[in-house]
């Protein structure tokens, strides 16, 4: 398995494990809703057969981190809104767009680090069997993603002019 695949699996694991913890609403640039998306807690609770105690622990982990995450979500939203305003201004200012994009990337990086830290804490709540089941799920998702990307690349090369 190459480095890119390992990183994709690691990123997916972070999202999936942290997705268990959908306790807190936020209004990021991708819309409002629950932390890491609405139905994830129900899905992973059922899929991994989480106990009520495990669900409570994971929700507590996320609640504890809410004061750290909320300002980052607000900064991300502000950068997103600034970019929309720039686009809607009718004139393109490359330097301003670059500055906004750089700021948004820095905030996004901070959020990813926080997500990884929270995911690590949530992952520690799982039993060995649940960790194995999650790893199998992630592997299947990664395989489907790689197949999708190969199909997409194949379709693009068929459409390319000769």
N, C-alpha and C positions, 0 to 999 in steps of 0.2 A: 504494500500500500504506500503510495507516495505521500509527500509532505502535505500537498494540497488536500488530499482526501482526509488525512488525519486531522487537519485544521478544520475542515468542513464538519467532520464528525464531532470534534470538540465543540465547535460553535453550536451545532444542532443540539448536543447534549446540554449545553448551558441553557439554551432556549427552552428545551423540553423540561428539564428538571426545574428550572425556575418557573416555567409555565404552570407548574403545580400550584404555585403560590399566588393565585389571582385575587389577592385580598383587597388591594387599594386602587381606587379609580385615579386616573390622571388624564389630562387633556393634552397629550403630545401632538405633534404635527400629523400623526396618522389617525387623529380623531380621538374622541373620548373613550370611555370604556374602562374595563377592569385591567389592572396591572397584568401585562402579558396576555391579554385577550380573554374574553368571556368564558367559554366553556371548558377551558383547559383543566381546571380543578376537578370538575366532574369526570372528564375523560380519564385523567391520570389517576384519580381516586379509584375509579372502577378498574382501569387497566392494570394498575399496580396493586390493587386491593389495599389501599392505604387505610389504616385504622383512623378512628376519630382523633386519637391522640397525635398521630403523625400529621394529619391535616391541621390540627390546632398548632402544632409546633411550627409547621411551615408558614402558616398564616402569621404567627407571632414573629418569625424571622423577617418577613416582609414588612410587617407593621413597624418593627424596630428600625428598619432602614428607610421608612417613608420620609423622615426629615432630611435625609441625605439625597434621596431621589427627586423629591418634589422641585427643588430649585434647578436641578439639571433638566428635568422635563420642561420647566418654565423657560429656561435659557434656550433649549432646543426649539420650542415653539416660537420664541421671539425671533430667532435666526430664520426660521422657516417663513414667518410673516414678513420679515425684512426682505427676503428674496422675492416673495410674491409682490410686494410693493415695488421693488426694483423692476420686475418684469412688467408690471402694469403701468409703470411710469411712461412707457412708450419710447424711452431712450435706454440704450444698453451701456452701462458703465462697467467695463471689464474689471477695473481695479476694485470697485465696490463689490461686485459679484464675487471676486476672489476673496476679499476680506470676509464677507458673510459666509462663504463656503468654508473657509479656514476655521472661522469661529464655530460653525456648526459641527465640523469634523472633530474639533477638540472636545466639544461637549459630548458628541456621540461616543468618542473614545472613552471619556470618563464614565458615561453610562454603561458601556460594554464592560468596563472593569468592575463597576459596581454589580452589574448583573452576574458576572462570573463569581464574584465573592459571595453573593447571595445564593447562587446556584450551588456553590460548594457547600455552604451551610445546609441548604435543603437536601442535598445529596447525602449528607452524613446522617440524616434522619431515616433514610431507607434501610431496609434489611438487605442482607447479602442476596437473597432471592429476588428482591425487588430491583436491586442494582443490575443483576444479570438480565432480568426481563426488560429493563429499560435499555440496556446495552444492545440486546437483540432487536428491540424496536428501532433504535437509532441506526443500527446496521441496515435493517430493511429500508428505512427511509433514505439512507445514503445511497443504497443501491438503486432505488427508484429514481432518485435525483440524478445520479450518474447516467442511467438509461435515458432519462428525459433529455439530458444535455447532449448525449450522443445522437439521439434521434433528431434533435433540433439542429445540431451541426450537420448531420447527414442531409436534412431537408434544405439547409442553406447552401450546401455545396451542390446539390442538384439544381438549385435555382440560379446558381452563378453562371454567367455567360461563358461560353467555351472559347 
